[in-house]
Amino acid sequence: MPWNGSGVWSPIYTWVVEANAGVKILASHQDAQWADLASSLANVKTLDGQNKPSADWDFNGHKITNLAAPSAPTDVARLADVVSTATEWLTESATCQFLGVASFKVLATNVTAKYSPGRAVRVTHNNGASVSYYYVLSSSFSTDTTVNLSSGTTLLSPITKVEYGIISAGITGVPSSFPVGSAVGVTATAQTGVGTSLTKVNFNTVTCDALSEFDPTTNKRFTALVPGRYLVNTSCSFYNDLANCNITLGIYLTGVQQAYTKIKNQTSATEDILSANALLTLSAGSYIEIFMQFTNASGNTINEHGGGTLAINRVW
């Protein structure tokens, strides 16, 4: 009687029962018993890999642990191998503290957008002795940002460094909303009484910022965390109530103009929109700002009715 389909093997004969029944040792019983056992063993996986599965294996919710690192395209990937395929890692600049076996907190700052579900995270913990990989399950903010991680290696206090992946790939059972890089959208409010000086456009409302790279409060600028090629698109409205005025909208990279659009010598008071775009190569720490300039000293307004826009996307 080979395996019963549920992983249980039972012998055809029980020798104690045979002896109690007065049955002598019979060659036919011995042959049948050993043949059945041999047939059953043929369906057992050998430790040295001599035989191979003939059907899919159901692990009933259990994990395969202590796997070697994959080397061939058909090898199974471990969690660390999948998470570490994030093409780039950025170090969290704010202070991080151990919170629990699968959570940490980022002190005094709201970075829930950065630690969105599915974001790959690499944590150096156990006072620097351990480096482990996780995915963000959830994050929330109240004074500090609490980040809850996927199951895996138990976090040990203290945490000495937290890094988050820029591009990561999902695996079954893990949320798949992966931020794929810089994506910024901001709008500007009106600036009145603008003179002839080069004037930075007041982009102060963030509608999208995947990596918290735009400062809408102090510098009104985008600062790249990751080197790469960035597509910049901006559009601003203006009003000038004097004739013969030149109006310029420019894209500046770390203080140097890279692209601009200009209206020259309009014959009367003008209300219009200027747009500019550029594909720029940025290093980490390079920044983008948008400026406008008028040649008449008075009667100038930028984005009088609001609506100035700036969109920046890292394309590679």
C-alpha positions as CSV (number, residue, x, y, z in Angstrom):
1,M,0.0,0.0,0.0
2,P,2.1,3.0,-1.2
3,W,1.5,6.6,-0.1
4,N,-2.2,7.4,0.5
5,G,-2.1,10.8,-1.2
6,S,-1.8,12.7,2.1
7,G,1.8,11.7,2.9
8,V,1.1,8.6,5.0
9,W,2.6,5.2,4.1
10,S,1.2,2.0,5.6
11,P,2.7,-1.5,5.3
12,I,0.8,-4.3,3.6
13,Y,1.6,-6.7,6.4
14,T,2.4,-6.3,10.1
15,W,4.7,-9.0,11.3
16,V,3.3,-9.0,14.9
17,V,-0.2,-9.6,13.6
18,E,1.1,-12.3,11.3
19,A,2.9,-14.0,14.2
20,N,-0.1,-13.8,16.5
21,A,-2.2,-15.4,13.7
22,G,0.3,-18.3,13.5
23,V,1.3,-17.3,10.0
24,K,4.8,-18.5,9.2
25,I,7.3,-16.4,7.4
26,L,6.2,-16.5,3.8
27,A,8.4,-15.5,0.9
28,S,5.4,-14.1,-1.0
29,H,4.6,-11.8,1.9
30,Q,8.2,-10.7,2.2
31,D,8.4,-10.0,-1.5
32,A,5.1,-8.0,-1.6
33,Q,6.1,-6.0,1.5
34,W,9.6,-5.0,0.2
35,A,8.3,-4.4,-3.3
36,D,5.7,-2.0,-1.9
37,L,8.4,-0.3,0.2
38,A,10.6,0.1,-2.8
39,S,7.8,1.6,-4.8
40,S,7.1,4.1,-2.0
41,L,10.7,5.1,-1.7
42,A,10.8,5.8,-5.4
43,N,8.4,8.7,-4.6
44,V,10.7,10.2,-1.9
45,K,13.0,13.1,-2.7
46,T,16.6,12.2,-2.1
47,L,18.9,14.5,-0.2
48,D,21.6,14.4,-2.8
49,G,19.3,15.3,-5.7
50,Q,19.4,12.0,-7.5
51,N,15.7,12.1,-8.4
52,K,13.4,15.1,-9.4
53,P,9.9,16.1,-8.5
54,S,7.2,15.0,-11.0
55,A,4.6,17.6,-9.9
56,D,4.4,21.0,-8.2
57,W,5.1,21.1,-4.5
58,D,2.7,22.7,-2.0
59,F,4.6,23.9,1.1
60,N,1.3,24.6,2.9
61,G,2.3,28.1,3.8
62,H,5.8,27.3,5.1
63,K,9.0,28.9,4.0
64,I,12.1,27.5,2.4
65,T,14.9,28.8,4.5
66,N,18.7,29.0,4.4
67,L,19.0,29.1,0.6
68,A,22.2,29.7,-1.2
69,A,22.5,32.8,-3.4
70,P,21.2,32.3,-6.9
71,S,23.6,32.2,-9.8
72,A,21.6,31.1,-12.8
73,P,18.5,32.7,-14.3
74,T,16.4,29.7,-13.2
75,D,17.6,29.7,-9.6
76,V,15.2,30.7,-6.8
77,A,15.8,34.2,-5.5
78,R,15.9,34.9,-1.8
79,L,14.2,38.0,-0.3
80,A,17.6,39.7,0.1
81,D,18.3,39.1,-3.6
82,V,15.0,40.5,-4.7
83,V,15.1,43.6,-2.5
84,S,18.8,44.3,-3.2
85,T,18.1,44.6,-6.9
86,A,17.0,48.2,-6.2
87,T,19.3,50.0,-8.6
88,E,20.2,52.7,-6.1
89,W,20.0,53.2,-2.4
90,L,19.6,56.5,-0.6
91,T,20.5,57.0,3.0
92,E,17.9,58.5,5.3
93,S,19.2,61.8,6.5
94,A,16.9,62.1,9.5
95,T,17.6,60.3,12.8
96,C,16.1,56.8,12.9
97,Q,15.4,54.8,16.0
98,F,14.5,51.1,16.7
99,L,10.8,50.7,17.5
100,G,10.2,47.0,17.4
101,V,11.2,43.7,15.8
102,A,9.7,44.9,12.5
103,S,9.4,48.6,12.8
104,F,11.4,51.8,13.3
105,K,10.7,55.5,13.5
106,V,12.1,58.6,11.7
107,L,12.2,61.3,14.3
108,A,10.4,64.7,14.0
109,T,9.6,64.6,10.3
110,N,6.8,63.4,8.1
111,V,8.3,61.1,5.4
112,T,5.3,58.8,4.8
113,A,5.4,59.7,1.1
114,K,9.0,58.4,1.0
115,Y,8.2,55.2,3.0
116,S,5.1,54.2,0.9
117,P,4.0,50.6,0.8
118,G,6.3,48.4,-1.2
119,R,9.4,50.6,-0.9
120,A,12.5,48.5,-0.5
121,V,14.4,49.3,2.7
122,R,17.9,48.2,3.8
123,V,18.5,48.6,7.6
124,T,21.8,48.4,9.4
125,H,21.0,47.4,12.9
126,N,22.3,45.4,16.0
127,N,24.8,48.2,16.5
128,G,26.1,47.8,13.0
129,A,26.6,44.0,13.1
130,S,23.6,43.2,10.9
131,V,22.3,44.4,7.5
132,S,18.8,43.2,6.6
133,Y,16.4,43.8,3.7
134,Y,12.7,44.5,3.9
135,Y,9.7,46.0,2.2
136,V,7.5,48.8,3.7
137,L,4.1,47.5,4.7
138,S,2.8,50.9,6.0
139,S,3.9,54.2,7.5
140,S,2.1,56.8,9.6
141,F,3.0,60.2,11.1
142,S,2.3,61.7,14.5
143,T,5.3,63.7,15.8
144,D,7.6,61.0,14.3
145,T,7.1,58.8,11.2
146,T,6.5,55.1,12.1
147,V,7.5,52.6,9.5
148,N,6.3,49.0,9.6
149,L,8.3,46.5,7.7
150,S,7.7,43.1,6.1
151,S,8.5,39.9,8.0
152,G,12.0,38.7,7.8
153,T,15.1,39.1,10.0
154,T,14.2,40.4,13.4
155,L,15.4,44.0,13.9
156,L,17.7,44.4,16.8
157,S,18.5,47.7,18.6
158,P,20.2,50.0,17.9
159,I,19.6,51.0,14.3
160,T,22.6,52.7,12.9
161,K,21.5,53.4,9.3
162,V,18.4,53.2,7.1
163,E,18.5,53.2,3.3
164,Y,15.6,53.1,0.9
165,G,15.6,51.9,-2.7
166,I,14.9,54.2,-5.7
167,I,13.8,51.4,-8.0
168,S,12.7,48.0,-6.8
169,A,10.8,45.0,-8.1
170,G,7.9,43.3,-6.4
171,I,7.4,39.7,-5.4
172,T,4.2,37.8,-4.7
173,G,2.5,38.7,-1.5
174,V,4.2,42.2,-1.2
175,P,2.4,45.4,-2.1
176,S,3.3,46.5,-5.7
177,S,3.0,50.3,-5.5
178,F,6.7,51.0,-6.1
179,P,7.9,54.6,-6.5
180,V,10.2,54.4,-9.5
181,G,12.2,57.6,-9.0
182,S,11.9,61.3,-9.0
183,A,8.5,62.6,-9.8
184,V,7.7,66.2,-8.8
185,G,4.7,68.5,-9.5
186,V,4.3,71.9,-8.0
187,T,2.2,75.0,-8.6
188,A,2.9,78.7,-7.9
189,T,0.9,81.6,-6.5
190,A,0.8,85.2,-7.7
191,Q,3.8,87.6,-7.4
192,T,3.0,91.2,-7.9
193,G,5.2,94.3,-8.1
194,V,7.9,92.5,-9.9
195,G,10.7,94.8,-11.2
196,T,13.6,94.2,-13.7
197,S,15.6,91.9,-11.4
198,L,15.7,88.2,-12.2
199,T,12.9,86.9,-10.1
200,K,12.5,83.3,-8.9
201,V,9.0,81.9,-9.5
202,N,7.2,81.2,-6.2
203,F,6.4,77.5,-6.5
204,N,5.0,76.8,-3.1
205,T,2.4,74.1,-3.4
206,V,3.5,70.5,-3.9
207,T,1.1,68.2,-5.6
208,C,3.5,65.3,-6.1
209,D,7.0,64.6,-4.7
210,A,8.0,60.9,-4.6
211,L,11.3,61.4,-2.9
212,S,10.8,64.7,-1.0
213,E,13.2,66.6,-3.3
214,F,11.3,69.9,-3.7
215,D,11.6,72.7,-1.1
216,P,8.4,74.8,-1.4
217,T,9.2,76.8,1.8
218,T,12.7,78.3,1.7
219,N,14.5,77.9,-1.6
220,K,11.6,77.1,-3.9
221,R,13.8,74.6,-5.7
222,F,14.2,71.0,-6.7
223,T,17.4,69.3,-5.5
224,A,18.2,65.9,-7.0
225,L,19.0,63.0,-4.7
226,V,20.0,60.7,-7.5
227,P,22.2,61.5,-10.6
228,G,20.5,61.0,-13.9
229,R,18.6,62.6,-16.8
230,Y,15.7,64.8,-15.8
231,L,12.9,66.1,-17.9
232,V,11.8,69.6,-16.8
233,N,8.6,71.3,-17.9
234,T,7.3,74.6,-16.6
235,S,4.6,77.1,-17.5
236,C,3.9,80.5,-16.0
237,S,1.4,83.2,-16.8
238,F,2.3,86.9,-16.6
239,Y,0.8,90.4,-16.9
240,N,2.6,93.6,-18.0
241,D,0.7,96.8,-18.4
242,L,3.4,98.6,-20.4
243,A,4.4,98.3,-24.1
244,N,7.8,97.4,-25.4
245,C,8.6,95.0,-22.6
246,N,10.6,91.8,-23.0
247,I,9.5,88.9,-20.8
248,T,11.7,85.8,-20.3
249,L,11.0,82.5,-18.5
250,G,14.1,80.5,-17.8
251,I,15.1,77.1,-16.4
252,Y,18.2,77.2,-14.3
253,L,20.4,74.4,-13.2
254,T,22.5,75.2,-10.1
255,G,22.4,78.9,-10.9
256,V,23.1,78.6,-14.7
257,Q,20.4,79.1,-17.3
258,Q,19.8,76.0,-19.4
259,A,16.7,76.9,-21.4
260,Y,14.4,79.8,-21.8
261,T,11.4,81.3,-23.7
262,K,11.0,85.0,-24.4
263,I,8.4,87.4,-25.7
264,K,10.0,90.6,-27.1
265,N,8.7,94.1,-27.6
266,Q,4.9,93.6,-27.3
267,T,3.1,96.6,-28.5
268,S,0.6,97.0,-25.6
269,A,-0.2,95.7,-22.2
270,T,0.0,91.9,-22.3
271,E,-1.4,89.0,-20.4
272,D,-0.1,85.6,-21.7
273,I,1.6,82.3,-20.8
274,L,5.2,81.3,-21.3
275,S,6.4,77.7,-21.3
276,A,9.8,76.1,-21.3
277,N,11.2,72.6,-21.2
278,A,14.6,70.9,-21.0
279,L,16.2,67.5,-20.6
280,L,19.0,68.0,-18.2
281,T,21.8,65.9,-16.7
282,L,21.9,66.3,-12.9
283,S,24.3,65.1,-10.3
284,A,23.2,64.3,-6.8
285,G,22.8,67.7,-5.1
286,S,22.3,69.7,-8.3
287,Y,19.2,71.9,-8.1
288,I,16.6,73.3,-10.5
289,E,15.0,76.7,-10.2
290,I,12.6,78.7,-12.4
291,F,13.1,82.5,-13.0
292,M,11.3,85.2,-14.9
293,Q,12.5,88.6,-15.9
294,F,10.9,91.8,-17.3
295,T,12.7,94.7,-18.9
296,N,10.1,97.3,-17.7
297,A,10.5,98.3,-14.1
298,S,6.8,98.4,-13.1
299,G,3.4,96.9,-13.8
300,N,4.6,93.3,-13.8
301,T,2.9,90.3,-12.3
302,I,3.8,86.7,-12.4
303,N,1.0,84.1,-12.2
304,E,-1.6,86.8,-11.4
305,H,-4.4,84.3,-11.3
306,G,-2.2,81.4,-10.1
307,G,-1.7,78.4,-12.3
308,G,2.1,78.4,-12.7
309,T,3.3,74.8,-12.9
310,L,6.5,72.9,-12.8
311,A,6.9,69.2,-13.4
312,I,10.2,67.3,-13.1
313,N,10.7,63.6,-13.8
314,R,13.8,61.5,-13.7
315,V,13.7,59.5,-17.0
316,W,17.0,57.5,-16.5
